[in-house]
Amino acid sequence: MKTRLSALLISAGVLVITGCSQKTTLDYSECDYPDAPSHSAPGWVCEQPVKGLELQAVGYSRKLLSGPGMMTDVAATEARNRLAAQFSQLIQGRLQRLTTDNKSDQQVTGKDAVSTSALNSRDNVERIQKSLSAMTLENSKIYRTQISPSGGMYVLVGMDKQHYDANVNQLVNNALTKKDSPELYQQFLKAQADESLDKVRQQLN
C-alpha cells in the first residue's frame, strides 16, 4: 500500500509532456523525445513511474547558450510547478470526495476507520483548500537529467513516500487547530489515495 500513490499520480499526469500527450493509455513500450520524435527516450521522459517515488514530474528546457546549468534550473522549475499542480489536484479530489460522499463511514488503510461525520466540516475543508492554494511543496529534488539529441534538457523531479507524507501533514497542520483533529484528515487524505490506487496498480501490472 505504501508505494501505490506514484501510479495514480503518474496516470493523472501522464499527459503533461508535449509529444506524450497524444497517448490515451498507459503504454510505456515506446517513448520518444518530444523535441526529437525520431529518437527513443528513457521511459521517465514520458512519465513512466520511477521506483521509490510517490510523486514525480518532468520539466523541459530548450537548448540555451548559457549552458546546461541554466537549462537544468529552467527545466527543474517547470517540473516543480507541475509537481505542485499534481499534488493540488490529488488533494482537491480527496476533499471533494469527503464533502460529497453519502456513506456513513469511509474504509481506510490500517487498523482504524475514519468516520465521515468526524471529517465532513465545510469550514475545515475550506481552510485546507485555502492553505493548499498557498502551499509550496518542500523536499522535492532532482532525480534524473537527460539531454536530448536536439540539445534540450529534461529533468525529473520527485518526492519519496516520506517527503510526500510530510507535505500532507504540513498542509493539514497549518490549516486546522488541534481541536479539529488534523490527524484524522491526514489519515483520510492518505488512505483514500491509497485505496484509489488498487485498481490503477492492477491495470499497470
HUHUWO-V214111 format. One record per residue. PSI is psi in whole degrees, 0 to 359 (999 if undefined). Layout:
psi:PSI
psi:PSI
This chain:
psi:331
psi:337
psi:15
psi:334
psi:326
psi:321
psi:316
psi:317
psi:323
psi:321
psi:327
psi:328
psi:8
psi:344
psi:7
psi:337
psi:127
psi:134
psi:322
psi:351
psi:347
psi:346
psi:135
psi:355
psi:162
psi:90
psi:111
psi:16
psi:332
psi:142
psi:126
psi:154
psi:128
psi:328
psi:359
psi:70
psi:341
psi:1
psi:136
psi:146
psi:160
psi:148
psi:328
psi:338
psi:328
psi:25
psi:25
psi:132
psi:137
psi:129
psi:133
psi:352
psi:131
psi:330
psi:134
psi:155
psi:154
psi:134
psi:161
psi:145
psi:135
psi:168
psi:129
psi:146
psi:337
psi:347
psi:177
psi:326
psi:311
psi:322
psi:320
psi:318
psi:316
psi:313
psi:320
psi:322
psi:316
psi:317
psi:319
psi:325
psi:319
psi:324
psi:315
psi:321
psi:320
psi:316
psi:315
psi:315
psi:320
psi:311
psi:321
psi:321
psi:320
psi:320
psi:324
psi:318
psi:321
psi:319
psi:348
psi:348
psi:129
psi:357
psi:150
psi:331
psi:151
psi:128
psi:131
psi:164
psi:139
psi:201
psi:335
psi:156
psi:141
psi:125
psi:133
psi:322
psi:331
psi:341
psi:334
psi:69
psi:116
psi:325
psi:315
psi:316
psi:318
psi:323
psi:320
psi:318
psi:319
psi:319
psi:323
psi:319
psi:335
psi:6
psi:141
psi:124
psi:139
psi:156
psi:18
psi:151
psi:163
psi:128
psi:325
psi:150
psi:152
psi:129
psi:129
psi:166
psi:336
psi:358
psi:0
psi:162
psi:128
psi:137
psi:131
psi:122
psi:140
psi:178
psi:142
psi:180
psi:315
psi:315
psi:330
psi:312
psi:324
psi:324
psi:321
psi:315
psi:317
psi:317
psi:309
psi:318
psi:325
psi:334
psi:330
psi:157
psi:169
psi:322
psi:344
psi:4
psi:63
psi:332
psi:324
psi:320
psi:319
psi:314
psi:318
psi:310
psi:318
psi:314
psi:322
psi:322
psi:316
psi:318
psi:321
psi:341
psi:348
psi:309
psi:320
psi:315
psi:322
psi:320
psi:320
psi:326
psi:999
